[in-house]
């Protein structure tokens, strides 16, 4: 048995797996917009990763490997539940104490609009958008995770960004854009 420092390979694997749990859960939530389902998917991905730990050749590629497993778990879920409807759960974002209630409201509204717009994207576009823009993975890593060509990743990302932009522009209230203040004596 090889030893890395004072960790055995199995201990190092478990340590890194534990470090990835939060990110895996956040990614699952960004894909499905349902807390309970995200927890189930993340748990299923972790369980499969532990069962197939001997398939991972390089611990440095663990995150991509886990994201790929998570993607497969999500695809399996959608296959099993074809009539699944996404639920848009909105969380309150707590800003620093310096923010005014008006700032907090605007921030909350913006977050809500962006989440609604992302939720309206097709699953493939949503997956690519979150992996590239939120998780900051390379196109090649995303292609491997989703098991699609790099060109498909680029095309889905382009379409997702364009659709997101259009959704957000539609959702922006026109009245607040050109509002002028009038002074009355």
N, C-alpha and C positions, 0 to 999 in steps of 0.2 A: 504494500500500500504506500502511495506517495504522500508526502507531507508538505504542505505549503506553509512555511513559517511554523506556527504551533497549532494550526488548524488542519484537521484531516479534510480531504475533499468533500465528504458528506457534510461536515460541520460548516464548511465554507459555503456550500450550496444552500444549506438551510438558512444561514445568516443572510446571504444575498436575496434569497426568496422572501425572507421577512422584510427586508429593506424595500422590496418592490411592491408589497401589498397595497400601500396607500395609493401609489401611482396607478396600479392596475385597477383598483376600485374607481378612482376618478375617471379613468378612461372608459370603463364600462358604463359609468353614469352618463358621461358625455355622449355615448353612443345610443343608449336606450332611454334616457330621461325618466327612469323609474328606479327609485332607491332600492326597493326590495329585489327587483330583477337584477340590478347592478351587483348587489351583494351576492346573489345566487351565482351569477356569471363569474364574478371574481373568485368565489369559493370553488366553483367547478374547475376554473382554470388552474388555480393553485393545487387542487387535488390531482388533476391530470399531470401537472408538472412534477409533483412529488412521485407519482406512480411511474413516470417516464424519465426520471432524473438521469438515468444512464444514457439517454439519447442526446443530452446536451454535451457537445464536445468542448465548448469554450465558455467559461463562466462570464467572460466579458460580453458575450452576446446573449446573456440571459434575458435581458429586458425585451429585446426583439423576439426572442423565442417565446416568452410569456405572452406578449401582445399577439403573436400569431395564434397561440393556443386560445386566447380570449376571443379573437376574431372567429375562430372555428366554433367556439362555444355559442357565440351570438348567432352565427349562421345556423347551427343545429337548433337553437331555440326557435328561430323564425321558421324553420322548416316544420318543427313540431306544432307551432302555434301560428298558423298562417293568418288568422284573423286578429292578431295582436295589434292593439292600438297604443301608440306612444302617449305617455302622460307627461305633461310639461309641469314639472315641479319647480316652483320658484323659491329660491332661498333669499332671505334678507342678507345683504352684505353689510357688515359692520365696518364703518369707516373710523378714522381716528377721531378723537374727541374734538378736534378743531373743526370738523365739518359741521355745517349747519343742517338742520332738518331738511331744508330745501335742497341742499347738496346731496344729502342721503336719498331723498326721494328721486331726484334726477338720476343718480347713479343706479338706484334700484330699478327704475324704469328702463334705463339703457340695458342693464343686464337682462331684464325680462324680455325686452325686444330682441336682443341678440339670441337668447336661448330659444325663443319662439321661432325665429328665423332659421336657426340651425336645425331645430326639430322638424321643420317642414322640408328639409333636404332629403333626398333619397338616402338610404342607409349607406350605400357605397361612397357617395360624396361626403356624407357626414363622417364616415370612418377616415377617409383620406384627409379631410380638413382638420380633424382633431389630431391625427397622428403627425401631420406636417406642421400645422400652425400652433397647436397647443403643446404637443409633446416634443416638437422640434426634431423630428426624425428625418433622415435623408429620404429622398425619393426611392433609392435602392432598398433601404430598410423597409419602407412602407410596402413596396412591391413584394418583397419576400414575406412580410407579415400577412398580407392579404392574398398572396399567391396569384398576383396579376402582373402583367408586363409594366415596366416603368412608364411607357407611353400612356397606358391606361391611368396610372396614378396621376400623371401630369394633366391629362385631359379631364379627369374627374375633379381634380383640384381647381382647375381653371373654371369649370362649369359651376362648382360649388361656390367659389368666391364671387363669381358674377351673379349667381342666384341670391347669395347672401346680401350682396350690395343692393340689388333690386328690391329685395324684401325690406331692408332697412330704410331705403329711400322712400318706399311706399308708406312705411310705418311712422316716418317723421312727420309730426303735425306741421302743416304749412303755416298755420296761424302764428306759431311761435318763432318762425324764421324771420318774418318781416314785421315784427311787432315794434311800434314806435311809441315812446313815452311822450305824453303831452303834459305840459305844465299849465296848471290852472291857477289864477290868482284869486 
